[in-house]
Amino acid sequence: MTQDLPARMLRLLSLLQTRRTWSGIELATRLGVTLRTIRRDIDRLRDLSYPIEGTTGTAGGYRLVAGTDLPPLLLDDEEAVAIAVALRTAAGGVTGIEETAVRALAKLEQVLPQRLRPQVTAIQATAAPLPVPWSTGPEADPTVLATLAAACRDHEITTFTYRTGKGVTGQRRAEPHALVAASPVWYLVAYDTDLDEWRLFRVDRLTDPTPTGHRVTPRPLPAADAAAYVATRLAAAPARYTFHATVPADAETVRARTYALSNRVQPVDETTSTLDLAADNPHHIAEQLLGIDLGPAHTIHGTPELAPHLEKLAYRLLRAAHALSRQDHRSKERSEPDAGHEQ
């Protein structure tokens, strides 16, 4: 186990996990030991099931490779917090892996340092998901997220530096309420005490959050919850591209298949809905439309500049369909017996 390794070997293992290949001289210099000591420590790590490969020659060195068994892993504080939060989220409702996530989380939290537990709890307690199909993962500094999450949990006024979408940077003072993940972005829902109003802050534009030590009574949010507030604000924001259609499906089905914000889909009757989409990226709208059958052409309206982007996606799909059709045709031809061959 990693607890039994001397500090020098833990540092060696940590170095091997940060780069693909290290030469023996580089490792010896970093750790302040001889090459002989490096070789001895490498052998000890191999005995503990760490799959370390060694090569010779001028480009030789050591590297960790995939093995048949999973050895103990070394994680820094940010990595440990990120994994714990992800496991807690998965344990709470990712279909098919809940039980596995719970087992893994139990193992991690058993050895998680006490100093990291408040960060994990704060992020999990104050973060609300708002899934969309093109999301590639919220982009935010884990340390910033942890600080803001703790401030949300403790209702503590926090100052920070914020850069607006127009590039204007300035100091803000706010009462953090909640963190919400939407698209690839984390948002902070907070009450701006200088402007005396609720605001939405992109966490990737936020730096140096500093809790002031001043705790306040939470203000009532002007929405059912933080995720609903973010959805409403994003839906109201001006966008470069828009799309409207009357869809032959009930509102619940349309919301589920397009991942549209709730107020972007309105029921007409039990089998028909209206869909309003808006985005600065045309691919977002195109991807949302893939999940539904659109209604009559005369009900479709929007930004004309969106058309070429939809045509481009349609052409790609049509080309893929033709390729598969030709493949199926060639397969059938090969499977048919030769007419001149006696059976």
Stockholm file with secondary structure:
# STOCKHOLM 1.0

chainA/1-343         MTQDLPARMLRLLSLLQTRRTWSGIELATRLGVTLRTIRRDIDRLRDLSYPIEGTTGTAGGYRLVAGTDLPPLLLDDEEAVAIAVALRTAAGGVTGIEETAVRALAKLEQVLPQRLRPQVTAIQATAAPLPVPWSTGPEADPTVLATLAAACRDHEITTFTYRTGKGVTGQRRAEPHALVAASPVWYLVAYDTDLDEWRLFRVDRLTDPTPTGHRVTPRPLPAADAAAYVATRLAAAPARYTFHATVPADAETVRARTYALSNRVQPVDETTSTLDLAADNPHHIAEQLLGIDLGPAHTIHGTPELAPHLEKLAYRLLRAAHALSRQDHRSKERSEPDAGHEQ
#=GR chainA/1-343 SS CGGGSCHHHHHHHHHHTTSSCBCHHHHHHHHTCCHHHHHHHHHHHHHTTCCEEEECSTTCEEEECCCSSCCCCCCCHHHHHHHHHHHHHHHTTCTTCHHHHHHHHHHHHHHSCGGGHHHHHHHHHHEEEECCTTCCCCCCCHHHHHHHHHHHHHTEEEEEEEECTTSCEEEEEEEEEEEEEETTEEEEEEEETTTTEEEEEEGGGEEEEEEEEEECCCCCCSSSSHHHHHHHHHHHSCCSEEEEEEESSCHHHHHHHHTCCGGGEEEEETTEEEEEEEESSHHHHHHHHTTSCCCCGGGCEECGGGHHHHHHHHHHHHHHHHHHHHHHHHHHHHHSCCTTSCC
#=GC SS_cons         CGGGSCHHHHHHHHHHTTSSCBCHHHHHHHHTCCHHHHHHHHHHHHHTTCCEEEECSTTCEEEECCCSSCCCCCCCHHHHHHHHHHHHHHHTTCTTCHHHHHHHHHHHHHHSCGGGHHHHHHHHHHEEEECCTTCCCCCCCHHHHHHHHHHHHHTEEEEEEEECTTSCEEEEEEEEEEEEEETTEEEEEEEETTTTEEEEEEGGGEEEEEEEEEECCCCCCSSSSHHHHHHHHHHHSCCSEEEEEEESSCHHHHHHHHTCCGGGEEEEETTEEEEEEEESSHHHHHHHHTTSCCCCGGGCEECGGGHHHHHHHHHHHHHHHHHHHHHHHHHHHHHSCCTTSCC
//
